[in-house]
């Protein structure tokens, strides 16, 4: 994402030089912080994502580097980090530096659903979280105008034995296990994933994750 012709040129020049503009990243991330509608079930991260599956995340490091700022930004298994909103780094247009060739990666905000410590999710809360995500995405991207919420995707590490179950008053069933990306469009598609689709279950159920997911993504179609 860039802002105006000058901003786009600056971003291209920065990436050709081997770094990403903190100022451009800040502008894309601060939109969520300033968003005034419901977002209590969501979280926003900055994500470094490979453009194709041949670029692993293992050993990938992101560093914020400026005249007065030096900060390591640890990446999780999906390439996300908690983005610091720092005025000093913005004023001096600090650099976001990757320890690999940055033209193999994309950079930008990523919205996800907040995980619960107890692993128990009321279906109404997952529906509300997905709707919050959809409303926010419509706020930032007009292409979401005709899309709808379809469910929530639970993603776990590839070798995990994690399971997600759906419980209603009469039964408890495990969601089918698949392999895929944690987020739509990601090339990193080796995660163990389970999708809770709203249309396939009664309106009032509990969704139970026995392990902590690396991410819970709204499924918007």
ABEGO torsion letter per residue (X at the ends): XBBEAAAAAAAAAAAAAGBBBAAAAAAAAAAAAABABBAAABBBBBBBBBABAABBABGBBBBBBBAABBBBBBBBAAGBBBBBBBAAAAAAGBBBBBABBAAABBBEBBBBBBBBAAGBBBAAAAAAAAAAAAAAAAAABAAAAABBBAEBBBBBBAABABBBBBBBAABBBBBBBBBEBABBGBABAABBBBBBBAAABBABBBBBBABBBABBBBBBX
